[in-house]
């Protein structure tokens, strides 16, 4: 099996870097916080001083993530709440819980999402209706619901930052290895929705930005991690390292966009893709 090319002297992952209090005093919600990118971001946010409500459908992984975050807390706090972000009542209750506990809401990182192959996603001629509706619901409708209920809370708090997780496949077409067209449509929809939110709510000091990751080493990418053709193609796909990115790579981007360091940044689509989209 081909070995991905490693870049010598790569900077350590953000998880190994000392916190600097960039989210001190902030209140944030992170969806998909039980695993992968959402988990890495939630832990990083807490380490940077934020009070974070971690959302996940799976209590075991969500509670574990909250407990891990608290071991690294730099003055922050982590609380888990079981939430299905495809259900409006669940989302509304989660936002209300954050406000009731901490009195405000400053940031939302929407990291929850799925890969739809097992539901019938594929090239458009082969994609099943079940696959389409399941993926659009989990990846796009969920973000609509989270934005719908967090925007008013942020306006009431004097402004805030929404960070939505899309994908490079929402920006560029995938070849036969990445031919999941419902997934691509959901991620393209996230980009369009986020930019519309950024434009409309800018006068209310609500910022909205997108992160578009490439191949990241998570549970969702296990198929790609074990595919010899994709591994052989990594130096072309992600030439910066010739390897998968890490959840911490994406968490660091989310931290920047959620923080006051990005106070003049809105409507941006930030690829975290090792160079995929510049080719």
C-alpha positions as CSV (number, residue, x, y, z in Angstrom):
1,X,0.0,0.0,0.0
2,X,1.4,3.4,-0.9
3,X,2.8,5.5,1.9
4,X,1.6,9.1,2.0
5,X,4.4,11.7,1.7
6,X,5.1,13.5,5.0
7,X,6.3,17.0,5.0
8,X,9.4,17.4,7.1
9,X,9.2,19.7,10.1
10,X,5.4,20.1,10.1
11,X,4.1,22.4,12.8
12,X,2.7,20.4,15.8
13,X,-1.1,20.0,15.8
14,X,-3.0,22.7,17.7
15,X,-3.9,20.2,20.5
16,X,-0.2,20.3,21.5
17,X,0.0,24.1,21.6
18,X,-0.6,26.1,24.8
19,X,-3.9,27.9,25.1
20,X,-3.9,31.7,24.9
21,X,-7.4,32.5,26.1
22,X,-8.7,33.6,22.7
23,X,-12.3,32.6,23.7
24,X,-12.1,33.8,27.3
25,X,-15.6,34.8,28.4
26,X,-17.3,33.5,25.3
27,X,-20.2,31.1,25.2
28,X,-20.3,28.7,22.3
29,X,-22.3,25.7,21.0
30,X,-20.6,22.9,19.0
31,X,-22.6,20.3,17.1
32,X,-21.2,17.0,16.2
33,X,-19.1,17.3,19.3
34,X,-18.9,13.6,20.1
35,X,-16.2,12.7,17.5
36,X,-13.9,13.9,14.8
37,X,-13.7,17.6,13.9
38,X,-16.5,18.7,16.3
39,X,-14.9,17.0,19.2
40,X,-11.5,18.5,18.5
41,X,-13.1,22.0,18.2
42,X,-15.1,21.7,21.4
43,X,-12.0,20.6,23.3
44,X,-10.0,23.4,21.8
45,X,-12.7,26.0,22.5
46,X,-12.8,25.0,26.2
47,X,-9.1,25.1,26.4
48,X,-9.2,28.6,25.1
49,X,-11.6,29.7,27.9
50,X,-15.0,29.3,26.3
51,X,-18.1,27.9,28.0
52,X,-19.2,25.3,25.6
53,X,-22.4,23.3,25.1
54,X,-21.5,20.1,23.3
55,X,-24.2,18.6,21.1
56,X,-24.3,15.0,19.9
57,X,-26.9,12.3,19.4
58,X,-24.7,9.8,21.2
59,X,-24.5,10.3,24.9
60,X,-21.5,8.1,25.5
61,X,-19.2,9.9,23.1
62,X,-20.6,13.3,24.0
63,X,-20.0,12.9,27.7
64,X,-16.5,11.6,27.0
65,X,-15.7,14.6,24.9
66,X,-17.0,17.0,27.6
67,X,-15.0,15.2,30.3
68,X,-11.8,15.4,28.1
69,X,-12.4,19.1,27.5
70,X,-12.7,19.8,31.2
71,X,-9.2,18.2,31.8
72,X,-7.8,20.9,29.5
73,X,-9.9,23.8,30.6
74,X,-8.2,27.1,30.6
75,X,-11.0,28.8,32.6
76,X,-13.6,27.3,30.2
77,X,-16.5,24.9,30.9
78,X,-17.9,22.0,29.0
79,X,-21.5,20.7,29.2
80,X,-22.9,17.9,27.1
81,X,-26.5,17.9,25.9
82,X,-28.0,15.1,23.8
83,X,-29.4,16.7,20.7
84,X,-30.5,15.7,17.3
85,X,-29.8,18.7,15.1
86,X,-32.2,17.6,12.4
87,X,-35.1,18.1,14.9
88,X,-36.1,21.7,15.3
89,X,-37.4,21.3,18.9
90,X,-34.1,19.7,19.9
91,X,-32.1,22.6,18.5
92,X,-34.4,25.3,20.0
93,X,-34.1,23.6,23.4
94,X,-30.3,23.4,23.2
95,X,-29.9,27.1,22.4
96,X,-32.3,27.9,25.2
97,X,-30.3,25.7,27.6
98,X,-27.1,27.6,26.7
99,X,-28.8,31.0,27.3
100,X,-30.4,29.8,30.5
101,X,-27.0,28.6,31.9
102,X,-24.7,31.3,30.7
103,X,-26.9,34.2,29.7
104,X,-25.6,34.8,26.2
105,X,-24.4,33.1,23.0
106,X,-21.3,34.2,21.1
107,X,-20.4,31.4,18.8
108,X,-21.8,28.4,17.0
109,X,-19.7,25.8,15.2
110,X,-21.9,23.5,13.1
111,X,-19.8,20.4,12.7
112,X,-22.4,17.7,12.6
113,X,-22.9,15.8,9.4
114,X,-22.8,12.4,7.6
115,X,-21.5,10.6,4.6
116,X,-24.5,9.1,2.8
117,X,-23.2,6.1,0.9
118,X,-24.9,3.7,3.2
119,X,-28.2,5.4,2.6
120,X,-27.9,5.3,-1.2
121,X,-25.8,8.5,-2.1
122,X,-23.8,8.3,-5.3
123,X,-23.6,9.8,-8.8
124,X,-26.8,11.7,-9.6
125,X,-28.2,8.9,-11.9
126,X,-27.6,6.3,-9.2
127,X,-28.4,8.3,-6.0
128,X,-31.6,7.1,-4.4
129,X,-34.3,9.4,-3.2
130,X,-33.7,8.1,0.4
131,X,-30.0,8.9,0.0
132,X,-30.8,12.4,-1.2
133,X,-33.3,13.3,1.5
134,X,-31.2,11.7,4.3
135,X,-28.0,13.5,3.4
136,X,-29.7,16.9,2.7
137,X,-31.5,16.6,6.0
138,X,-28.5,15.6,8.1
139,X,-26.0,18.0,6.5
140,X,-27.9,21.1,5.3
141,X,-31.3,21.2,7.1
142,X,-29.5,20.7,10.4
143,X,-27.4,23.7,9.8
144,X,-30.4,25.8,8.7
145,X,-32.1,24.9,12.0
146,X,-29.0,25.7,14.1
147,X,-28.6,29.0,12.3
148,X,-32.3,29.8,12.6
149,X,-32.2,29.5,16.4
150,X,-28.7,30.8,17.1
151,X,-28.9,34.0,15.1
152,X,-31.6,35.7,17.3
153,X,-29.6,34.6,20.4
154,X,-26.5,36.2,19.0
155,X,-28.3,39.4,18.1
156,X,-29.6,39.6,21.6
157,X,-26.0,39.2,22.8
158,X,-24.7,42.0,20.7
159,X,-23.4,39.9,17.8
160,X,-21.6,36.6,17.3
161,X,-19.9,34.2,15.0
162,X,-21.3,31.2,13.1
163,X,-18.9,28.8,11.6
164,X,-20.3,26.1,9.3
165,X,-18.5,23.0,8.2
166,X,-18.7,22.3,4.5
167,X,-16.3,20.4,2.3
168,X,-14.0,20.9,-0.7
169,X,-16.7,18.8,-2.5
170,X,-19.0,21.8,-2.1
171,X,-16.5,23.9,-4.2
172,X,-15.1,21.5,-6.8
173,X,-16.4,18.3,-8.5
174,X,-15.1,15.0,-7.3
175,X,-13.9,12.2,-9.5
176,X,-15.1,8.6,-9.3
177,X,-13.6,8.2,-5.8
178,X,-15.8,11.0,-4.4
179,X,-18.9,10.8,-6.5
180,X,-21.5,11.4,-3.8
181,X,-23.7,14.0,-5.3
182,X,-26.2,14.5,-2.5
183,X,-23.2,15.1,-0.2
184,X,-21.7,17.6,-2.6
185,X,-25.0,19.4,-3.0
186,X,-25.4,19.6,0.8
187,X,-22.0,21.1,1.2
188,X,-22.5,23.6,-1.6
189,X,-25.8,24.5,0.0
190,X,-24.0,25.2,3.3
191,X,-21.7,27.6,1.5
192,X,-24.6,29.5,-0.2
193,X,-26.7,29.6,3.0
194,X,-23.7,30.9,5.1
195,X,-22.8,33.7,2.6
196,X,-26.5,34.8,2.6
197,X,-26.6,34.9,6.4
198,X,-23.3,36.8,6.4
199,X,-24.7,39.5,4.1
200,X,-28.1,39.9,5.7
201,X,-27.0,39.9,9.3
202,X,-23.8,41.9,9.1
203,X,-25.5,45.1,10.4
204,X,-26.5,43.1,13.5
205,X,-22.8,42.1,14.0
206,X,-23.4,38.5,13.3
207,X,-20.6,37.0,11.3
208,X,-21.0,33.7,9.3
209,X,-18.1,31.8,7.7
210,X,-17.4,28.4,6.2
211,X,-14.6,25.9,6.6
212,X,-14.2,23.5,3.7
213,X,-11.9,20.7,4.7
214,X,-10.3,18.2,2.4
215,X,-9.5,14.7,3.5
216,X,-9.3,14.7,7.3
217,X,-8.4,11.6,9.3
218,X,-11.7,10.9,11.1
219,X,-14.2,8.0,11.4
220,X,-16.1,9.4,8.4
221,X,-13.1,9.1,6.1
222,X,-12.2,5.5,7.0
223,X,-13.2,4.3,3.5
224,X,-10.7,6.8,2.0
225,X,-8.0,5.9,4.5
226,X,-8.1,2.3,3.5
227,X,-8.5,2.8,-0.3
228,X,-5.1,2.2,-2.0
229,X,-6.0,4.3,-5.0
230,X,-6.9,7.3,-2.9
231,X,-3.8,6.9,-0.8
232,X,-1.7,6.8,-4.0
233,X,-3.4,10.0,-5.1
234,X,-2.9,11.9,-1.9
235,X,0.3,13.7,-3.1
236,X,-1.8,15.2,-6.0
237,X,-5.0,15.8,-4.0
238,X,-3.4,17.4,-1.0
239,X,0.2,18.3,-2.1
240,X,1.1,20.4,1.0
241,X,1.7,17.2,3.0
242,X,0.6,14.3,0.7
243,X,-1.4,13.1,3.7
244,X,-4.7,13.4,5.5
245,X,-5.3,16.5,7.7
246,X,-6.1,16.1,11.3
247,X,-9.3,17.2,13.2
248,X,-7.1,19.6,15.1
249,X,-6.1,21.3,11.8
250,X,-9.8,22.2,11.2
251,X,-10.4,23.0,14.9
252,X,-7.7,25.7,14.7
253,X,-9.4,27.3,11.8
254,X,-12.7,27.2,13.6
255,X,-11.1,28.8,16.7
256,X,-9.8,31.7,14.6
257,X,-13.2,32.3,12.9
258,X,-15.1,32.1,16.2
259,X,-12.7,34.4,18.0
260,X,-12.3,38.2,18.0
261,X,-9.2,37.8,15.9
262,X,-11.6,37.3,13.0
263,X,-13.8,40.3,14.0
264,X,-13.6,41.8,10.5
265,X,-14.1,38.5,8.6
266,X,-17.5,37.4,7.3
267,X,-18.8,35.5,4.3
268,X,-15.5,33.7,3.8
269,X,-15.0,30.1,2.6
270,X,-11.8,28.9,4.1
271,X,-10.4,25.7,2.6
272,X,-8.4,23.5,5.1
273,X,-7.4,21.1,2.4
274,X,-3.6,20.8,2.1
275,X,-3.8,22.5,-1.3
276,X,-6.7,20.4,-2.9
277,X,-8.6,23.4,-4.2
278,X,-5.6,25.4,-5.6
279,X,-4.9,22.7,-8.2
